[in-house]
Amino acid sequence: MASVNRGCKAITQSSGATVVVEKRGMTRSPVFECTSGLEAKRFQVWFEDHIDRIREIAEATSSHLHLLSHHTWIRGRYVYVRFAFDTEEAMGMNMVTIALQKALDEALTRHPEIKLVSLSSNVCTDKKDSVVNSLLGRGYWVQAEAVIPQAVIKSVLKSEASKLVKVHTQKNLIGSNVAGSFSQNAHVANVLSAMYIATGQDPAHVVEGSKAFLMAEAQGDDLYVALTLPNINVGVVGGGTQIAQQAQARQLIRRGQAVSAQQLAATVGAAALAGELSLLAALTEQQLAYAHAKLGRQPKAAIRTCPACQEEV
């Protein structure tokens, strides 16, 4: 999209972006029913004592699967466990599901009084909004940052650092608070959906992936921006990644070379930051409606002139 292109231009002319990627793992969260709250606590203790055996069974189902972490919670007589696995180059949700079913079937043979209510309890949390994913992450935790010099802000974004920070504060921070939204960004979902579909990912993961947090600060006349995305669920093997067009699209990232899942996650983060930067400038300078009138597929709207550059539609 044109907005992301402009953001990429601004970042490129600013010496690029720095992207940090950390694998948090694909998650699945079963829920168990016990006979009482006391038994739930005892089961939780037993579970912690036998986690090495559960890991051994789960990892035996695939040479590409490694348990990274687990967390447990008790609600009444129910125990919730959130597992996170390294699935290497795959997004890996099906891999994790199969592994846990195998591991839990064997573990529960020693506890016939414990029932597996559901292999997924929504504590995962898959394709839904949640605080737990923001805190612990799911898939890849990605952060992209850049410093945009005053000259680039003026020539590419047609704005000023202090004005951009003000709109960010009022829109992404306070506006989100008024709305009761935990997603402090402008339109991350747009970029994620485009990237996911183009590269063969599950587009439904845009739901948790779009829960991202933008930071913008003035450094004198320059602008510091950072976008944190705790839930980027991508892979380069399995599922839709095998479709020829999607595989070809991924190769564009490295000019014809194969791209790893981590590199894909980093590219998604950088593209999302570019989109945030450009839209923030468009809103700051009242260019949004003009841009839609000029670039949209529909007949030209009543808006004829850009407030920032005075260019006519």
C-alpha positions as CSV (number, residue, x, y, z in Angstrom):
1,M,0.0,0.0,0.0
2,A,1.1,3.6,-0.7
3,S,1.2,4.5,3.0
4,V,3.6,1.7,3.9
5,N,5.8,2.6,0.9
6,R,6.1,6.2,2.2
7,G,7.0,4.9,5.7
8,C,9.6,2.6,4.2
9,K,11.1,5.5,2.3
10,A,11.3,7.6,5.5
11,I,12.9,4.8,7.4
12,T,15.4,4.0,4.6
13,Q,16.5,7.6,4.3
14,S,16.9,7.6,8.1
15,S,19.6,4.8,8.1
16,G,17.0,2.1,8.5
17,A,15.3,0.4,11.4
18,T,16.7,-1.8,14.1
19,V,14.6,-4.9,14.7
20,V,14.8,-7.3,17.7
21,V,13.2,-10.7,17.4
22,E,12.7,-13.2,20.2
23,K,11.0,-16.6,19.9
24,R,8.3,-17.0,22.6
25,G,6.9,-20.2,21.2
26,M,3.6,-21.5,19.8
27,T,1.2,-22.1,22.7
28,R,-1.6,-24.5,23.6
29,S,-3.5,-24.5,26.9
30,P,-5.4,-27.5,28.1
31,V,-7.8,-27.4,31.0
32,F,-8.2,-30.2,33.5
33,E,-11.1,-31.0,35.8
34,C,-10.3,-32.3,39.3
35,T,-12.6,-33.5,42.1
36,S,-12.0,-30.4,44.3
37,G,-9.9,-27.3,44.7
38,L,-7.6,-29.2,47.0
39,E,-7.1,-32.0,44.4
40,A,-6.5,-29.3,41.8
41,K,-3.6,-28.0,43.9
42,R,-2.3,-31.5,44.3
43,F,-2.5,-32.1,40.6
44,Q,-0.7,-28.8,39.9
45,V,2.1,-29.9,42.2
46,W,2.3,-33.4,40.5
47,F,2.3,-31.7,37.1
48,E,5.3,-29.6,38.0
49,D,7.1,-32.6,39.4
50,H,6.6,-34.6,36.2
51,I,7.0,-31.8,33.6
52,D,10.3,-33.5,32.4
53,R,8.4,-36.6,31.4
54,I,5.6,-34.7,29.7
55,R,8.3,-32.8,27.8
56,E,9.9,-36.1,26.8
57,I,6.7,-37.5,25.4
58,A,5.7,-34.3,23.6
59,E,9.1,-33.8,22.0
60,A,9.2,-37.4,20.8
61,T,6.4,-36.7,18.4
62,S,8.6,-34.4,16.3
63,S,12.3,-33.7,15.9
64,H,11.4,-30.0,15.3
65,L,9.6,-29.6,18.7
66,H,11.1,-28.2,21.9
67,L,9.2,-27.2,25.1
68,L,10.2,-23.7,26.0
69,S,8.0,-22.9,29.0
70,H,4.8,-23.6,30.8
71,H,2.5,-21.8,33.3
72,T,-0.3,-23.1,35.4
73,W,-3.4,-21.5,37.0
74,I,-6.2,-22.8,39.3
75,R,-9.8,-21.7,39.2
76,G,-11.9,-23.7,41.6
77,R,-11.4,-27.4,40.8
78,Y,-10.0,-26.7,37.3
79,V,-6.3,-26.5,36.4
80,Y,-5.2,-24.5,33.3
81,V,-1.8,-25.1,31.8
82,R,-0.3,-22.9,29.1
83,F,2.5,-24.6,27.1
84,A,4.9,-22.8,24.8
85,F,7.0,-24.7,22.2
86,D,9.7,-23.9,19.8
87,T,8.5,-25.2,16.5
88,E,11.6,-24.2,14.5
89,E,10.7,-23.0,11.0
90,A,7.0,-23.9,11.2
91,M,4.2,-21.8,12.7
92,G,3.5,-25.1,14.4
93,M,0.1,-24.9,15.9
94,N,-0.9,-28.4,14.6
95,M,2.4,-29.8,15.7
96,V,1.9,-28.6,19.2
97,T,-1.7,-29.9,19.3
98,I,-0.7,-33.4,18.3
99,A,2.2,-33.5,20.7
100,L,0.2,-32.4,23.7
101,Q,-2.6,-34.8,23.0
102,K,0.0,-37.7,23.1
103,A,1.7,-36.4,26.2
104,L,-1.4,-35.8,28.2
105,D,-3.1,-39.1,27.3
106,E,-0.1,-40.9,28.8
107,A,0.1,-38.5,31.8
108,L,-3.5,-38.9,32.8
109,T,-3.4,-42.7,32.8
110,R,-1.9,-42.3,36.3
111,H,-4.7,-40.0,37.3
112,P,-8.1,-41.5,36.2
113,E,-9.9,-39.1,38.5
114,I,-8.5,-36.2,36.5
115,K,-10.4,-35.3,33.3
116,L,-9.1,-33.4,30.3
117,V,-12.0,-31.0,29.6
118,S,-10.5,-29.5,26.5
119,L,-7.1,-29.5,24.8
120,S,-7.5,-25.7,24.3
121,S,-8.9,-23.5,27.0
122,N,-8.5,-20.1,25.4
123,V,-5.5,-19.3,27.7
124,C,-3.4,-20.0,24.6
125,T,-4.8,-17.5,23.4
126,D,-5.3,-18.4,19.7
127,K,-6.8,-15.8,17.3
128,K,-8.4,-13.8,20.1
129,D,-7.5,-10.7,22.0
130,S,-5.9,-11.4,25.4
131,V,-3.7,-9.8,28.0
132,V,-1.7,-13.0,28.5
133,N,-0.3,-12.9,25.0
134,S,0.8,-9.3,25.5
135,L,2.6,-10.3,28.7
136,L,4.1,-13.6,27.7
137,G,4.1,-13.3,23.9
138,R,3.1,-15.9,21.4
139,G,5.1,-17.0,18.3
140,Y,7.6,-14.3,18.0
141,W,8.0,-11.1,20.1
142,V,9.2,-8.4,17.7
143,Q,10.2,-4.8,18.2
144,A,11.2,-2.4,15.4
145,E,12.6,1.1,16.1
146,A,14.0,4.0,14.1
147,V,15.1,7.6,14.5
148,I,13.7,9.9,11.8
149,P,15.8,13.0,11.3
150,Q,14.1,16.4,11.0
151,A,15.1,16.7,7.3
152,V,13.3,13.4,6.5
153,I,10.3,14.3,8.6
154,K,10.0,17.5,6.6
155,S,10.7,16.1,3.1
156,V,9.0,12.7,3.2
157,L,6.4,12.9,5.9
158,K,5.6,16.7,5.5
159,S,5.4,17.2,9.2
160,E,7.3,18.0,12.4
161,A,8.4,15.7,15.3
162,S,6.5,17.5,18.0
163,K,3.3,17.5,16.0
164,L,3.6,13.7,15.3
165,V,4.1,13.0,19.0
166,K,1.1,15.0,19.9
167,V,-1.2,13.1,17.5
168,H,0.3,9.8,18.6
169,T,-0.5,10.6,22.3
170,Q,-4.0,11.7,21.6
171,K,-4.9,8.9,19.2
172,N,-2.9,5.8,20.1
173,L,-2.6,6.4,23.8
174,I,-5.4,8.5,25.2
175,G,-7.9,7.6,22.4
176,S,-7.3,3.9,22.9
177,N,-7.8,4.4,26.7
178,V,-11.1,6.2,26.1
179,A,-12.2,3.3,23.9
180,G,-11.0,0.7,26.4
181,S,-8.6,-0.7,23.8
182,F,-5.3,-2.3,24.7
183,S,-4.0,-2.0,21.1
184,Q,-2.0,1.2,21.1
185,N,-1.4,1.5,17.4
186,A,-2.9,3.1,14.3
187,H,-3.4,0.3,11.7
188,V,-1.0,-2.6,12.3
189,A,-3.8,-5.1,11.3
190,N,-3.7,-3.7,7.7
191,V,0.0,-4.5,7.3
192,L,-0.2,-7.9,9.0
193,S,-3.1,-9.1,6.9
194,A,-1.3,-8.1,3.7
195,M,2.0,-9.7,4.8
196,Y,0.3,-12.9,6.1
197,I,-1.8,-13.5,3.0
198,A,1.1,-12.7,0.7
199,T,3.6,-15.1,2.4
200,G,1.2,-18.0,3.2
201,Q,0.4,-17.5,6.8
202,D,-2.9,-18.0,8.6
203,P,-4.6,-14.6,8.3
204,A,-6.7,-15.3,11.4
205,H,-3.6,-14.7,13.5
206,V,-3.9,-11.0,12.6
207,V,-6.3,-10.8,15.6
208,E,-3.7,-11.3,18.3
209,G,-0.9,-10.0,16.1
210,S,-2.5,-6.6,15.7
211,K,-2.3,-6.1,19.5
212,A,0.8,-3.9,19.2
213,F,2.2,-0.9,20.9
214,L,3.6,2.2,19.3
215,M,6.0,4.6,21.0
216,A,6.9,8.0,19.6
217,E,9.2,10.6,21.3
218,A,10.7,13.8,20.1
219,Q,14.5,13.9,20.2
220,G,15.0,17.6,19.6
221,D,13.7,18.1,16.1
222,D,14.1,14.4,15.3
223,L,11.6,11.6,16.0
224,Y,12.2,8.3,17.8
225,V,9.6,5.6,17.0
226,A,9.3,2.0,18.2
227,L,6.7,-0.6,17.6
228,T,6.4,-3.7,19.9
229,L,4.5,-6.7,18.5
230,P,4.3,-9.5,21.1
231,N,2.3,-12.0,19.0
232,I,3.7,-12.5,15.5
233,N,2.8,-16.1,14.4
234,V,4.6,-16.9,11.2
235,G,6.4,-19.9,9.6
236,V,8.1,-20.8,6.4
237,V,7.2,-24.5,6.2
238,G,3.8,-26.2,6.3
239,G,0.3,-25.0,5.5
240,G,-0.1,-22.2,3.0
241,T,3.6,-21.5,2.9
242,Q,4.0,-24.3,0.4
243,I,1.9,-22.5,-2.3
244,A,4.2,-21.4,-5.1
245,Q,3.1,-17.7,-5.2
246,Q,3.5,-17.4,-1.4
247,A,6.9,-19.0,-1.5
248,Q,8.0,-16.6,-4.2
249,A,6.7,-13.6,-2.2
250,R,8.9,-14.6,0.7
251,Q,11.9,-14.8,-1.5
252,L,11.4,-11.1,-2.4
253,I,12.4,-10.2,1.2
254,R,16.0,-11.4,0.6
255,R,16.2,-10.8,-3.2
256,G,15.6,-14.3,-4.3
257,Q,17.1,-16.1,-1.3
258,A,15.2,-18.3,1.2
259,V,14.0,-16.5,4.3
260,S,13.8,-18.0,7.8
261,A,10.8,-17.7,10.0
262,Q,12.7,-15.3,12.2
263,Q,13.6,-13.1,9.3
264,L,10.0,-13.1,8.1
265,A,8.9,-12.0,11.6
266,A,11.4,-9.2,11.5
267,T,10.2,-8.0,8.1
268,V,6.6,-8.0,9.3
269,G,7.6,-5.8,12.3
270,A,9.6,-3.4,10.1
271,A,6.7,-3.1,7.6
272,A,4.2,-2.5,10.4
273,L,6.4,0.3,11.8
274,A,6.6,1.9,8.4
275,G,2.8,1.8,8.1
276,E,2.4,3.4,11.5
277,L,4.8,6.2,10.7
278,S,3.2,7.1,7.5
279,L,-0.4,7.0,8.8
280,L,0.6,9.1,11.8
281,A,2.0,11.7,9.5
282,A,-1.1,11.6,7.3
283,L,-3.4,12.2,10.3
284,T,-1.1,14.9,11.7
285,E,-1.2,16.9,8.5
286,Q,-4.8,16.2,7.6
287,Q,-3.7,14.3,4.5
288,L,-5.8,11.1,5.2
289,A,-9.0,12.0,3.3
290,Y,-7.0,13.6,0.5
291,A,-4.9,10.4,0.1
292,H,-8.0,8.2,-0.1
293,A,-9.6,10.6,-2.6
294,K,-6.5,10.5,-4.8
295,L,-5.5,6.8,-4.5
296,G,-8.8,5.1,-3.9
297,R,-10.6,3.0,-6.5
298,Q,-13.8,5.0,-6.2
299,P,-14.5,8.2,-8.2
300,K,-12.8,11.3,-6.8
301,A,-14.4,12.7,-3.7
302,A,-15.3,16.3,-3.0
303,I,-11.8,16.8,-1.5
304,R,-9.7,18.3,-4.2
305,T,-6.5,19.7,-2.4
306,C,-4.0,18.3,0.1
307,P,-3.9,20.6,3.1
308,A,-0.1,19.9,3.6
309,C,1.2,20.3,0.0
310,Q,-1.7,22.1,-1.7
311,E,-1.5,19.5,-4.5
312,E,-4.8,18.9,-6.3
313,V,-6.5,15.5,-6.6
